[in-house]
Amino acid sequence: MTRVIDQVHRDCHELSLEAQKDGAKTLTLDAKIDEGKGIIERLSGLKYQMGRDHPLQPIPDDGEALVVVYNAELNRLATLGKNTWFTAPWLFAECYLYRLFRAYCALTTHWSSYDPFLAQKLSTFSQSGASIRQIATSMHELESEKALLDKEKLAILFREMLQMCLWGNATDLSLLTHMSATDIEHLQSVGKDAQAARQKYILKDDQEQLWEHLSSLNAGRVDFVLDNSGFELFTDFVFADFLVTYTPYVSEVYFHPKLIPWFVSDVTPSDFKQAISSLVDPSFFPATEGAAAPRSEDLIHMVTRWKGYVEEGIFNLSVPNETPLGGDAPAAEFWTSPWPYWNMELHAPNVFETLKKSDLVIFKGDLKLVGDVKWPAWTPFETAIGPLAGSFPLLSLRTNKADVVVGVDKETAERLDASDEKWRVNGRYALISFLPRRD
């Protein structure tokens, strides 16, 4: 909350400097600054209320999705005496906070398209140049070997791509606020050696079952329920590229974004579009000391192929590409609702039916898949995802960054719990969980 207040304050300061330079824009900029000050005032008041366990206030009607849904749940919680900041269910309160902030912006004239996390997302993404260039070069080298890729070789490459996509999930800006550029680069280490070293940290590993399913497909469809923007979104693109370019198993991919700024770094439609343009912008990645900016023809070649896939309908966003923040796009509303994904068929039957058409739905690190429940860590994944189990082929790629963990061997979980290592939250351990469609 403090970081958002600080970001809006800095943006207002930049606007005031701009107004001093360009008198023709003064009236418009002054109006925007006044609205920005109003947002700061509301956020400061909200921070005060949070610290003193005040009741959660109804979300004002901003004309966008889910206002009625959130306020109805608030009323229900009030009847249970669980509608204050210290008593409300954690997951609901967290989702409510992001939806409330969206309302603060949506009700203004000049801040309705504002993402307070955009600068942070782009800054962290731009620090990922070394890993991005390394991956792009590896993908380029793969092109010359495409004709030689039999099923056995594809299986090996698949495991490498899957782990790259898995560990990309560790880049979560809501948790990495104090990491340096060097820390981030280490976190994003790619390549065979790095992946081999991390294998022992994968506590649930369904790679074999997943490959057996995927390799049985012919020109199938894969869906990504996106999590973090920046480097993780880049690895999602690379994994999707591998599946459609180098294997016969997949011919189209759908990406599902969030409609509003969400849990700091989640992908919005504009993030999706901007990721591709940033990757081919020569000025995006800063030069390191004594070296040129991490720009390579391999990267440009790869991203140009992705742009073609978007234009051809091979890579598809689940909403129109130009959807603004808070836009009218029912296909994506459910992802920013307060509900765990168990309730998908009930609350978003259109989304549920769409995903039933998929040959593989990949959920990237989302806690809402298993819910805000204190499951024993050895609870079967199938149990924890409730009604979703068996509805469609489902893959969860998650690095552990929250207390909720399922699918881990009981002996392993108890050994790790007995250690002082914060294995549930430190992002060092991961889970690859797959369930096929139920016959």
VENUR-V690345 format. One record per residue. N is the residue number from 1. RES is the residue in one letter. PSI is psi in degrees with one decimal (NA if undefined). Layout:
{{N,RES,PSI} {N,RES,PSI}}
This chain:
{{1,M,-44.0} {2,T,-38.8} {3,R,-36.0} {4,V,-44.9} {5,I,-44.3} {6,D,-39.9} {7,Q,-43.6} {8,V,-39.8} {9,H,-44.5} {10,R,-38.9} {11,D,-39.0} {12,C,-38.9} {13,H,-43.3} {14,E,-37.8} {15,L,-38.2} {16,S,-37.1} {17,L,-39.4} {18,E,-38.9} {19,A,-34.7} {20,Q,-30.2} {21,K,-29.8} {22,D,93.9} {23,G,-27.5} {24,A,-24.4} {25,K,2.5} {26,T,-46.5} {27,L,-45.5} {28,T,-44.3} {29,L,-37.9} {30,D,-38.9} {31,A,-39.9} {32,K,-39.2} {33,I,-42.0} {34,D,-41.9} {35,E,-37.9} {36,G,-40.3} {37,K,-35.6} {38,G,-39.7} {39,I,-43.7} {40,I,-42.4} {41,E,-43.8} {42,R,-40.6} {43,L,-40.1} {44,S,-40.3} {45,G,-39.2} {46,L,-41.3} {47,K,-40.6} {48,Y,-45.9} {49,Q,-39.6} {50,M,-44.4} {51,G,-15.4} {52,R,17.5} {53,D,40.7} {54,H,161.0} {55,P,147.1} {56,L,130.4} {57,Q,150.9} {58,P,144.8} {59,I,126.3} {60,P,150.1} {61,D,105.6} {62,D,7.5} {63,G,2.6} {64,E,-178.5} {65,A,152.2} {66,L,5.8} {67,V,-48.2} {68,V,-40.3} {69,V,-50.4} {70,Y,-43.9} {71,N,-32.7} {72,A,-40.7} {73,E,-35.9} {74,L,-43.9} {75,N,-40.4} {76,R,-43.5} {77,L,-33.8} {78,A,-37.3} {79,T,-21.1} {80,L,-1.4} {81,G,29.5} {82,K,45.1} {83,N,19.9} {84,T,168.6} {85,W,-27.8} {86,F,-13.7} {87,T,-19.1} {88,A,148.8} {89,P,136.7} {90,W,-48.6} {91,L,-40.3} {92,F,-46.6} {93,A,-38.2} {94,E,-45.9} {95,C,-43.0} {96,Y,-42.2} {97,L,-45.0} {98,Y,-36.6} {99,R,-36.0} {100,L,-43.4} {101,F,-38.3} {102,R,-39.4} {103,A,-40.2} {104,Y,-39.9} {105,C,-41.2} {106,A,-27.1} {107,L,3.9} {108,T,168.7} {109,T,-38.4} {110,H,-9.4} {111,W,14.3} {112,S,-19.1} {113,S,21.5} {114,Y,131.3} {115,D,106.5} {116,P,-13.0} {117,F,-1.5} {118,L,-46.3} {119,A,-41.1} {120,Q,-41.2} {121,K,-45.7} {122,L,-37.9} {123,S,-45.2} {124,T,-40.1} {125,F,-41.8} {126,S,-18.9} {127,Q,0.5} {128,S,13.2} {129,G,-40.8} {130,A,-46.6} {131,S,-38.9} {132,I,-44.8} {133,R,-39.0} {134,Q,-43.9} {135,I,-42.5} {136,A,-40.2} {137,T,-41.1} {138,S,-40.6} {139,M,-37.1} {140,H,-42.1} {141,E,-28.0} {142,L,-28.1} {143,E,-39.9} {144,S,-16.0} {145,E,3.5} {146,K,-41.8} {147,A,-19.1} {148,L,2.2} {149,L,93.2} {150,D,-179.2} {151,K,-37.1} {152,E,-44.4} {153,K,-38.6} {154,L,-36.6} {155,A,-40.3} {156,I,-46.8} {157,L,-37.7} {158,F,-43.7} {159,R,-37.6} {160,E,-44.5} {161,M,-39.8} {162,L,-43.7} {163,Q,-37.2} {164,M,-45.9} {165,C,-38.3} {166,L,-53.3} {167,W,-17.5} {168,G,-25.7} {169,N,-12.9} {170,A,-17.1} {171,T,84.0} {172,D,112.8} {173,L,-18.5} {174,S,-12.7} {175,L,-14.7} {176,L,34.8} {177,T,-21.1} {178,H,13.3} {179,M,140.7} {180,S,171.7} {181,A,-38.0} {182,T,-40.4} {183,D,-44.2} {184,I,-42.2} {185,E,-40.1} {186,H,-40.9} {187,L,-31.8} {188,Q,14.8} {189,S,132.8} {190,V,-178.3} {191,G,163.9} {192,K,-41.5} {193,D,-45.5} {194,A,-41.1} {195,Q,-38.3} {196,A,-39.1} {197,A,-28.5} {198,R,-9.8} {199,Q,-39.1} {200,K,-12.5} {201,Y,0.6} {202,I,104.8} {203,L,-22.8} {204,K,125.3} {205,D,98.1} {206,D,29.8} {207,Q,-38.9} {208,E,-47.8} {209,Q,-38.2} {210,L,-45.7} {211,W,-39.0} {212,E,-40.9} {213,H,-50.9} {214,L,-43.2} {215,S,-6.1} {216,S,-7.4} {217,L,161.3} {218,N,109.7} {219,A,48.6} {220,G,-176.3} {221,R,135.4} {222,V,138.5} {223,D,136.0} {224,F,119.9} {225,V,102.3} {226,L,151.9} {227,D,-101.3} {228,N,145.0} {229,S,-174.4} {230,G,-130.2} {231,F,-39.5} {232,E,-42.6} {233,L,-38.7} {234,F,-45.1} {235,T,-31.0} {236,D,-43.6} {237,F,-44.6} {238,V,-44.2} {239,F,-45.1} {240,A,-40.2} {241,D,-45.5} {242,F,-44.9} {243,L,-41.0} {244,V,-25.9} {245,T,-35.2} {246,Y,-6.6} {247,T,156.8} {248,P,3.0} {249,Y,-24.3} {250,V,136.9} {251,S,-13.2} {252,E,148.2} {253,V,136.6} {254,Y,135.5} {255,F,130.6} {256,H,110.1} {257,P,178.3} {258,K,149.3} {259,L,-15.3} {260,I,161.6} {261,P,128.4} {262,W,124.4} {263,F,44.0} {264,V,-63.1} {265,S,10.6} {266,D,152.3} {267,V,126.1} {268,T,167.2} {269,P,-39.4} {270,S,-33.8} {271,D,-40.9} {272,F,-48.4} {273,K,-42.3} {274,Q,-29.4} {275,A,-45.1} {276,I,-43.9} {277,S,-35.2} {278,S,-37.8} {279,L,-23.7} {280,V,10.0} {281,D,114.7} {282,P,-21.4} {283,S,-1.2} {284,F,-45.1} {285,F,123.3} {286,P,149.3} {287,A,140.9} {288,T,163.1} {289,E,123.6} {290,G,12.0} {291,A,156.9} {292,A,162.0} {293,A,143.7} {294,P,76.3} {295,R,136.7} {296,S,148.4} {297,E,-30.9} {298,D,-43.1} {299,L,-46.6} {300,I,-42.7} {301,H,-45.2} {302,M,-46.5} {303,V,-32.8} {304,T,-37.1} {305,R,-40.3} {306,W,-41.9} {307,K,-40.4} {308,G,-39.9} {309,Y,-37.8} {310,V,-45.3} {311,E,-32.6} {312,E,-5.1} {313,G,18.4} {314,I,-43.5} {315,F,124.4} {316,N,133.4} {317,L,142.6} {318,S,-10.2} {319,V,163.6} {320,P,140.2} {321,N,-29.7} {322,E,14.0} {323,T,122.7} {324,P,169.4} {325,L,132.2} {326,G,11.4} {327,G,162.9} {328,D,98.8} {329,A,81.7} {330,P,-26.4} {331,A,-14.8} {332,A,-0.8} {333,E,-36.9} {334,F,-32.4} {335,W,-19.3} {336,T,22.8} {337,S,170.3} {338,P,0.5} {339,W,144.9} {340,P,161.9} {341,Y,-12.9} {342,W,-34.5} {343,N,14.0} {344,M,-48.6} {345,E,-33.6} {346,L,-48.5} {347,H,-19.4} {348,A,64.6} {349,P,-28.5} {350,N,-41.3} {351,V,-43.8} {352,F,-46.0} {353,E,-35.2} {354,T,-44.7} {355,L,-25.2} {356,K,-19.3} {357,K,-11.5} {358,S,151.4} {359,D,-13.1} {360,L,124.3} {361,V,120.1} {362,I,115.6} {363,F,124.2} {364,K,96.6} {365,G,20.9} {366,D,120.1} {367,L,-31.4} {368,K,-13.4} {369,L,-38.1} {370,V,-6.1} {371,G,166.2} {372,D,70.7} {373,V,139.4} {374,K,68.7} {375,W,142.1} {376,P,140.0} {377,A,-22.6} {378,W,9.2} {379,T,130.8} {380,P,139.2} {381,F,-39.9} {382,E,-37.7} {383,T,-43.0} {384,A,-27.5} {385,I,2.4} {386,G,-130.8} {387,P,-17.4} {388,L,-24.6} {389,A,120.9} {390,G,-7.2} {391,S,-35.7} {392,F,158.7} {393,P,123.9} {394,L,130.2} {395,L,128.4} {396,S,121.9} {397,L,112.8} {398,R,126.9} {399,T,141.2} {400,N,110.8} {401,K,17.2} {402,A,159.4} {403,D,-26.6} {404,V,117.4} {405,V,137.0} {406,V,163.8} {407,G,11.7} {408,V,139.8} {409,D,135.5} {410,K,-44.2} {411,E,-41.2} {412,T,-44.6} {413,A,-43.5} {414,E,-35.5} {415,R,-43.6} {416,L,-37.1} {417,D,-34.1} {418,A,-22.5} {419,S,168.6} {420,D,-0.1} {421,E,133.3} {422,K,66.3} {423,W,-22.0} {424,R,-20.0} {425,V,-7.6} {426,N,-0.8} {427,G,6.0} {428,R,-25.3} {429,Y,157.9} {430,A,167.0} {431,L,130.3} {432,I,105.2} {433,S,122.6} {434,F,138.6} {435,L,131.2} {436,P,170.0} {437,R,137.9} {438,R,132.4} {439,D,NA}}
